[in-house]
Amino acid sequence: MTTTPPRWDPQAPEVLRDQRAAYDQLRERCLLAHSDAQHWSVLRHAEVMQVLGDHATFSSAVSAHPAVPNGYDQPLHTQYRRALDPFFAPERMAHFEPVCRALSAATVQEALALGGELEITHEFALPFAVRVQSAFLGWPTLLQDELLGWLRRSQAATRSGDRTQTSAVAQEFEDLVGRVRQARLEAPPTQDITSELMHTRVEGRLLDLRELASVLRNWTVGEVGTIAASIGILLHWLASHPDWQQRLRAQPGLLPTAIDEVLRIDGPLVANRRITTRDVTLGGCPVPMGERLSIHWIAANRDPRVFGDPDEFRMDRDPALNLLYGAGIHVCPGAPLARLELRVLMEELLARTSAIALPAGHAPTRATAPDAGYAALRVRLHQTPA
C-alpha cells in the first residue's frame, strides 16, 4: 500500500472486461489513484465518507451546466432541496404506488406474452424505466420514444468526451422541456408533477427554463439509467440464486433490504464528481485546491474494511454504511422513488413467475464506465401456472 497515487487507465482492457474486479484490485493497491479521464479516484469507504462529510472542502459545483439540486453547494443546494424534496415525500410515494404497480404488472405480462425469454437491458429494463418515470412526471406516452432516443444520444455523447457534442445534447433536452412547458401553458391546468414544478418557487422565485430542464433531466435521464441498470443487476442475481428467489417469493417483505444489499454488491452507478476548494490531505495524500475527484461508489461499497466478505449477500449489514444512494447533505433526493419502483417491479415479477433463469448459451456482457451493470443480459421468465 502506498500513499503516492499511482496512475491508472479507466479504459484499460482489464477494466473494460470487469469494472468491479478492476476497482477491487485498485482499491487494495492504493488509497487514491489518478488518471487523465477521472483525475483523482477515491476508492475506499473511509475516504469517500470524508469527501461526503466535508462539502465545504469537496465542492459539488463541478459542471458548467446547471445540475439542480445536487450540483450546487450551500446555501443554494439547501434552498433547492427544500423546494424539491417534498416531491418525494412518503405521501407522494403512497399516491404513486398504484400507478407504479399497474405499470410493473403490465411490463411483466408483456414480457411473458412474448414467450418469457428476452434481452433484459433493452427489451425490459429501459422501457420500464422510461415508462415509469414518464408516468411519475405526467409525461404523455408519445414522449417516451423521444426520451429513449435522447437517452441513447446522451450516452454516446458522454462516452465520446466531446464537450461540443455533450453541450448539443444538453440543449436538445432543454428544447424538449421547453416544448413540454409550453404545451402545459397552452392547455387547461393539470395536477401532474411537471406542472407543479413549473409553479415551484425557490426563495420566492419560479424556476427558470434551464433550472427546470436540469431538474427534469435528473428525474428522467439520471433515474432511467440507474433504474435500468439496477433491474438488470437484480434479475441476474435472482436468476443466479434460485434459493433466494423462492424465499423472496414467499416473503416479499424482505425485498427492500435484499434489493439494497444486492445493489451494494453490484452497484448501478459508477462514480460522482467533486472539486477541492482548498489544499487538503485525503488518504494521506496531499490534494491541491482546484483538483477534480471521482467518488467511486462501486469500489467503496465493496470495501472489505467495512463490508467483510463484500461479495457475500447478507441481510444483517448496517444499512447506514451502504452508499447506494450516497450520504450526507447530497444524498440522492430521488431515493424514495427509486426504492419504490424497484420494490414494486420485483414484487410483480416474482408473483407472476415461478422461476427466473439464465438461458444456456447466452453469456451476459458487462457494461463499461460510465455505465454499470449489464450491457446485454438474456433471461428466461417462467410464468406462474394458472
C-alpha positions as CSV (number, residue, x, y, z in Angstrom):
1,M,0.0,0.0,0.0
2,T,1.3,3.4,-0.9
3,T,0.1,7.0,-0.3
4,T,1.5,8.1,-3.6
5,P,-1.4,7.9,-6.0
6,P,-0.4,5.7,-9.0
7,R,-1.7,6.4,-12.5
8,W,-4.3,4.0,-13.9
9,D,-6.2,3.8,-17.2
10,P,-10.0,3.6,-16.9
11,Q,-10.1,2.3,-20.5
12,A,-7.6,-0.5,-20.0
13,P,-8.8,-3.9,-21.3
14,E,-8.9,-5.4,-17.8
15,V,-11.1,-2.5,-16.6
16,L,-13.4,-2.8,-19.6
17,R,-13.7,-6.5,-19.0
18,D,-14.7,-6.4,-15.4
19,Q,-15.1,-3.0,-13.7
20,R,-15.8,-4.4,-10.2
21,A,-12.7,-6.7,-10.2
22,A,-10.5,-3.9,-11.5
23,Y,-11.8,-1.4,-8.9
24,D,-11.3,-4.0,-6.1
25,Q,-7.7,-4.6,-7.1
26,L,-7.0,-0.9,-7.4
27,R,-8.6,-0.1,-4.1
28,E,-6.4,-2.7,-2.3
29,R,-3.3,-1.4,-4.0
30,C,-3.6,2.3,-3.3
31,L,-5.6,4.8,-1.2
32,L,-6.2,7.1,-4.2
33,A,-5.4,6.7,-7.9
34,H,-5.0,9.2,-10.8
35,S,-6.0,9.3,-14.4
36,D,-6.5,11.9,-17.1
37,A,-10.1,10.9,-17.5
38,Q,-11.2,10.7,-13.9
39,H,-8.5,12.7,-12.2
40,W,-8.3,11.7,-8.6
41,S,-10.2,8.4,-7.9
42,V,-11.4,8.0,-4.4
43,L,-11.8,4.3,-3.8
44,R,-12.1,3.4,-0.1
45,H,-15.1,3.8,2.1
46,A,-13.3,5.9,4.7
47,E,-12.0,8.5,2.2
48,V,-15.4,8.6,0.4
49,M,-17.1,9.3,3.7
50,Q,-14.5,12.1,4.3
51,V,-15.4,13.7,1.0
52,L,-19.1,13.3,1.5
53,G,-18.9,14.8,5.0
54,D,-16.8,17.8,4.1
55,H,-18.9,19.5,1.4
56,A,-17.2,22.8,2.1
57,T,-13.8,21.4,1.0
58,F,-15.1,19.0,-1.7
59,S,-17.5,21.1,-3.8
60,S,-20.3,19.6,-5.9
61,A,-20.2,22.5,-8.3
62,V,-18.2,20.8,-11.0
63,S,-20.3,21.4,-14.1
64,A,-20.6,24.4,-16.3
65,H,-24.3,23.4,-16.8
66,P,-27.0,23.7,-14.1
67,A,-27.3,20.5,-12.1
68,V,-30.2,21.1,-9.8
69,P,-30.1,20.3,-6.9
70,N,-27.0,18.2,-6.1
71,G,-24.6,20.0,-8.4
72,Y,-24.7,23.0,-6.1
73,D,-23.2,23.9,-2.7
74,Q,-24.8,25.5,0.3
75,P,-26.7,27.7,0.7
76,L,-28.2,27.3,-2.9
77,H,-28.2,23.5,-2.5
78,T,-30.3,23.7,0.6
79,Q,-32.7,26.1,-1.0
80,Y,-33.3,23.8,-3.9
81,R,-33.6,20.7,-1.7
82,R,-36.1,22.5,0.5
83,A,-38.3,23.2,-2.6
84,L,-37.9,19.8,-4.3
85,D,-37.7,17.2,-1.6
86,P,-41.4,17.3,-0.9
87,F,-42.0,15.7,-4.3
88,F,-40.5,12.5,-2.9
89,A,-42.3,12.7,0.5
90,P,-44.0,9.4,1.8
91,E,-47.5,10.6,0.9
92,R,-46.4,11.2,-2.6
93,M,-44.8,7.8,-2.9
94,A,-48.0,6.2,-1.5
95,H,-50.1,8.1,-4.1
96,F,-47.8,6.9,-6.9
97,E,-47.5,3.3,-5.9
98,P,-50.8,2.0,-7.5
99,V,-49.7,3.6,-10.8
100,C,-46.2,2.1,-10.5
101,R,-47.8,-1.3,-9.7
102,A,-50.0,-1.2,-12.7
103,L,-47.1,-0.4,-15.0
104,S,-44.9,-3.1,-13.4
105,A,-47.6,-5.7,-13.8
106,A,-48.2,-4.7,-17.4
107,T,-44.4,-4.8,-18.2
108,V,-44.1,-8.3,-16.7
109,Q,-47.2,-9.6,-18.5
110,E,-45.9,-8.2,-21.8
111,A,-42.6,-10.0,-21.3
112,L,-44.4,-13.3,-20.5
113,A,-46.6,-12.9,-23.5
114,L,-43.6,-12.7,-25.8
115,G,-42.5,-16.1,-24.6
116,G,-40.6,-15.2,-21.4
117,E,-37.1,-15.1,-22.9
118,L,-35.8,-11.6,-23.6
119,E,-32.9,-9.3,-23.6
120,I,-33.4,-7.6,-20.3
121,T,-31.5,-4.3,-20.8
122,H,-33.2,-3.1,-23.9
123,E,-36.4,-5.1,-24.0
124,F,-37.4,-4.9,-20.4
125,A,-35.4,-2.6,-18.1
126,L,-35.0,0.5,-20.2
127,P,-38.6,0.5,-21.5
128,F,-39.9,0.1,-17.9
129,A,-37.7,2.8,-16.5
130,V,-38.8,5.3,-19.2
131,R,-42.4,4.3,-18.8
132,V,-42.5,4.6,-15.0
133,Q,-40.5,7.9,-14.9
134,S,-42.8,9.4,-17.5
135,A,-45.8,8.3,-15.5
136,F,-44.3,9.9,-12.4
137,L,-43.8,13.2,-14.2
138,G,-47.1,13.1,-16.1
139,W,-45.5,13.0,-19.5
140,P,-47.6,11.6,-22.4
141,T,-46.8,8.2,-24.0
142,L,-45.7,10.0,-27.2
143,L,-42.7,11.5,-25.3
144,Q,-41.4,8.1,-24.2
145,D,-39.8,7.1,-27.6
146,E,-38.3,10.6,-27.9
147,L,-36.9,10.2,-24.4
148,L,-35.4,6.8,-25.2
149,G,-33.8,8.2,-28.3
150,W,-32.4,11.2,-26.5
151,L,-31.0,8.9,-23.8
152,R,-29.1,6.9,-26.3
153,R,-27.6,10.1,-27.9
154,S,-26.7,11.4,-24.4
155,Q,-24.9,8.2,-23.5
156,A,-23.0,8.3,-26.8
157,A,-22.0,11.9,-26.2
158,T,-20.8,11.1,-22.7
159,R,-18.7,8.3,-24.0
160,S,-17.2,10.5,-26.7
161,G,-15.8,13.0,-24.2
162,D,-16.6,15.7,-26.8
163,R,-17.9,18.8,-24.9
164,T,-19.4,20.2,-28.1
165,Q,-21.4,17.0,-28.5
166,T,-22.5,16.9,-24.9
167,S,-23.5,20.6,-24.9
168,A,-25.6,20.0,-28.1
169,V,-27.3,17.0,-26.4
170,A,-28.0,19.1,-23.3
171,Q,-29.5,21.8,-25.5
172,E,-31.8,19.1,-27.1
173,F,-33.2,18.2,-23.7
174,E,-33.7,21.8,-22.7
175,D,-35.6,22.3,-26.0
176,L,-37.7,19.2,-25.2
177,V,-38.6,20.6,-21.8
178,G,-39.4,24.0,-23.4
179,R,-42.0,22.2,-25.5
180,V,-43.4,20.4,-22.6
181,R,-43.7,23.6,-20.6
182,Q,-45.3,25.5,-23.5
183,A,-47.8,22.7,-24.0
184,R,-48.9,23.0,-20.4
185,L,-49.1,26.8,-20.6
186,E,-51.5,26.5,-23.5
187,A,-53.6,23.6,-22.1
188,P,-56.0,23.5,-19.2
189,P,-54.3,23.2,-15.8
190,T,-53.3,19.7,-14.8
191,Q,-52.1,18.3,-11.4
192,D,-49.1,16.3,-12.6
193,I,-45.6,16.7,-11.2
194,T,-44.2,18.6,-14.2
195,S,-47.0,21.2,-13.9
196,E,-46.3,21.6,-10.2
197,L,-42.6,22.1,-10.9
198,M,-43.5,25.0,-13.2
199,H,-45.1,26.7,-10.2
200,T,-42.4,25.7,-7.6
201,R,-40.6,28.6,-6.0
202,V,-37.1,28.7,-4.7
203,E,-36.6,31.6,-2.2
204,G,-39.7,33.2,-3.7
205,R,-39.0,32.9,-7.4
206,L,-40.1,30.4,-10.0
207,L,-37.6,28.0,-11.6
208,D,-36.3,29.3,-14.9
209,L,-36.2,27.1,-18.1
210,R,-32.6,26.0,-17.5
211,E,-33.3,25.1,-13.9
212,L,-36.5,23.3,-14.9
213,A,-34.6,21.4,-17.6
214,S,-31.9,20.4,-15.1
215,V,-34.4,19.1,-12.6
216,L,-36.3,17.1,-15.2
217,R,-33.0,15.8,-16.7
218,N,-32.1,14.4,-13.3
219,W,-35.5,12.9,-12.7
220,T,-35.6,11.3,-16.2
221,V,-32.2,10.6,-17.5
222,G,-30.5,10.1,-14.2
223,E,-33.2,7.9,-12.8
224,V,-33.8,6.0,-16.1
225,G,-30.1,4.9,-16.4
226,T,-29.7,3.8,-12.8
227,I,-33.1,2.1,-12.6
228,A,-32.5,0.2,-15.8
229,A,-29.0,-0.8,-14.6
230,S,-30.4,-1.9,-11.2
231,I,-33.1,-4.0,-12.8
232,G,-30.5,-5.9,-14.9
233,I,-28.3,-6.5,-11.8
234,L,-31.3,-7.7,-9.7
235,L,-32.6,-10.1,-12.4
236,H,-29.1,-11.6,-12.9
237,W,-28.8,-12.1,-9.2
238,L,-32.2,-13.6,-8.8
239,A,-31.5,-16.0,-11.7
240,S,-28.2,-16.9,-10.2
241,H,-29.7,-17.5,-6.7
242,P,-32.8,-19.7,-7.1
243,D,-32.9,-20.4,-3.3
244,W,-33.2,-16.7,-2.5
245,Q,-35.6,-16.3,-5.5
246,Q,-38.0,-18.7,-3.9
247,R,-37.6,-17.2,-0.4
248,L,-38.4,-13.7,-1.7
249,R,-41.5,-15.0,-3.4
250,A,-42.6,-16.5,-0.1
251,Q,-41.5,-13.4,1.9
252,P,-41.8,-10.3,-0.2
253,G,-41.4,-8.2,2.9
254,L,-37.7,-9.0,2.7
255,L,-37.3,-7.3,-0.7
256,P,-36.3,-3.7,0.4
257,T,-33.3,-5.0,2.4
258,A,-32.4,-7.6,-0.2
259,I,-32.5,-5.1,-3.1
260,D,-30.2,-2.6,-1.3
261,E,-27.8,-5.4,-0.4
262,V,-27.7,-6.8,-4.0
263,L,-27.0,-3.3,-5.3
264,R,-24.3,-2.8,-2.7
265,I,-22.5,-5.9,-4.1
266,D,-23.0,-4.8,-7.7
267,G,-23.7,-1.1,-7.9
268,P,-25.7,0.6,-10.7
269,L,-23.8,3.9,-10.5
270,V,-20.0,4.1,-11.0
271,A,-19.0,7.5,-9.7
272,N,-19.8,11.1,-9.0
273,R,-17.5,14.1,-9.2
274,R,-16.2,16.7,-6.7
275,I,-13.7,19.6,-6.8
276,T,-11.5,20.7,-4.0
277,T,-11.9,24.3,-2.7
278,R,-8.6,24.3,-0.7
279,D,-5.5,22.2,-0.2
280,V,-6.4,19.1,1.7
281,T,-5.0,15.7,2.8
282,L,-7.0,12.7,1.7
283,G,-6.0,9.2,2.5
284,G,-2.5,10.5,3.5
285,C,-2.1,12.2,0.0
286,P,-1.9,16.0,-0.3
287,V,-4.5,17.1,-2.8
288,P,-4.2,20.7,-4.1
289,M,-7.0,23.2,-4.4
290,G,-8.9,23.0,-7.7
291,E,-8.4,19.3,-8.2
292,R,-11.2,17.2,-9.6
293,L,-12.1,13.9,-7.9
294,S,-14.2,10.9,-8.8
295,I,-16.0,9.2,-5.9
296,H,-16.1,5.5,-6.8
297,W,-19.4,4.2,-5.3
298,I,-18.8,0.6,-6.6
299,A,-15.3,0.4,-5.0
300,A,-16.4,2.0,-1.7
301,N,-19.4,-0.2,-1.3
302,R,-17.2,-3.3,-1.8
303,D,-14.5,-2.2,0.7
304,P,-13.7,-5.2,2.9
305,R,-12.7,-3.0,5.8
306,V,-16.4,-2.0,6.1
307,F,-18.2,-4.9,4.5
308,G,-16.5,-8.2,5.5
309,D,-16.6,-10.7,2.6
310,P,-18.1,-8.0,0.3
311,D,-19.3,-10.5,-2.3
312,E,-21.4,-12.3,0.4
313,F,-25.1,-11.5,0.3
314,R,-26.1,-10.7,3.9
315,M,-29.3,-9.3,5.2
316,D,-27.8,-8.2,8.6
317,R,-25.5,-5.5,7.3
318,D,-25.7,-1.9,8.7
319,P,-27.8,0.0,6.1
320,A,-26.2,3.3,7.2
321,L,-22.9,2.1,5.7
322,N,-24.4,1.3,2.3
323,L,-23.6,4.2,-0.1
324,L,-26.0,3.0,-2.8
325,Y,-27.8,6.4,-2.6
326,G,-24.8,8.4,-1.3
327,A,-24.7,10.0,2.1
328,G,-24.6,13.4,3.8
329,I,-26.4,16.5,2.5
330,H,-26.1,15.4,-1.1
331,V,-27.8,12.0,-0.5
332,C,-29.9,11.2,-3.6
333,P,-33.2,13.1,-3.3
334,G,-35.0,10.5,-5.6
335,A,-34.0,7.5,-3.4
336,P,-37.6,7.0,-2.1
337,L,-38.9,6.9,-5.7
338,A,-36.2,4.5,-6.9
339,R,-36.7,2.2,-4.0
340,L,-40.5,2.2,-4.6
341,E,-40.1,1.4,-8.3
342,L,-37.6,-1.4,-7.8
343,R,-39.6,-3.0,-4.9
344,V,-42.9,-3.0,-6.8
345,L,-41.4,-4.3,-10.0
346,M,-39.7,-7.1,-8.2
347,E,-42.9,-7.9,-6.3
348,E,-44.8,-8.2,-9.5
349,L,-42.1,-10.1,-11.3
350,L,-41.8,-12.7,-8.5
351,A,-45.5,-13.0,-8.1
352,R,-46.1,-13.6,-11.8
353,T,-43.3,-16.1,-12.4
354,S,-42.4,-19.5,-11.0
355,A,-38.7,-19.2,-11.9
356,I,-36.2,-16.7,-13.4
357,A,-33.3,-18.4,-15.2
358,L,-30.2,-17.6,-17.3
359,P,-30.7,-19.5,-20.6
360,A,-27.8,-21.6,-21.8
361,G,-25.5,-20.3,-24.5
362,H,-26.1,-16.6,-23.7
363,A,-23.2,-15.2,-21.6
364,P,-24.1,-11.8,-20.2
365,T,-21.9,-8.8,-21.2
366,R,-20.9,-6.3,-18.5
367,A,-21.3,-2.6,-19.1
368,T,-18.3,-0.3,-19.1
369,A,-17.9,3.1,-17.4
370,P,-19.6,5.5,-17.3
371,D,-22.4,2.8,-17.2
372,A,-22.7,-0.1,-14.8
373,G,-24.5,-3.4,-14.6
374,Y,-25.0,-5.3,-17.9
375,A,-24.8,-4.1,-21.4
376,A,-26.5,-7.3,-22.6
377,L,-28.3,-9.9,-20.5
378,R,-30.7,-12.6,-21.6
379,V,-33.1,-14.0,-19.0
380,R,-35.9,-16.5,-19.2
381,L,-39.1,-15.9,-17.2
382,H,-41.3,-18.9,-16.4
383,Q,-44.9,-17.9,-15.9
384,T,-46.7,-19.0,-12.8
385,P,-49.2,-21.7,-13.7
386,A,-52.8,-20.5,-13.8
